[in-house]
Amino acid sequence: MPLDLTYAALSDPTRRSILEALAQGPAPVSQLAAPFPISGPAISRHLRVLEAAGLIVNDRVGKGRLCALQPDPLAEAMAWLDFQPRFWSGSFDRLDALLSQPKGRP
């Protein structure tokens, strides 16, 4: 289920942009929201999705909030993606070998 949350969070371009910004280092919510032509509540919803997926932490600092990237879920998602070509390549190689066998005569 954590992998599902990660991919669901990554499915939105605004959330991916926020993660790219946070890859440069922690940032206040106001700085993260500045490039987007959407409301504050909409940014807050995006941040909640990212936080629920474990991709960011969002801490109160003074009167504001500071967000920071949490890379572990991204590493897990990447490991899953890295596995896929190896799995499917081996499966297709076995299928090809099976289909290449001469057919027996009836």
Buried (B, 14 or more C-beta within 10 A) or exposed (E): EEEEBBBEBBEEEBBEBBBEBBEEEBBBBEEBBEEEEEEEEEBBBBBEBBBEBBBBBBEEEEEEBBBEBBEEBBEBBEEEEEEEEEEEEEEEEEEEEEEEEEEEEE
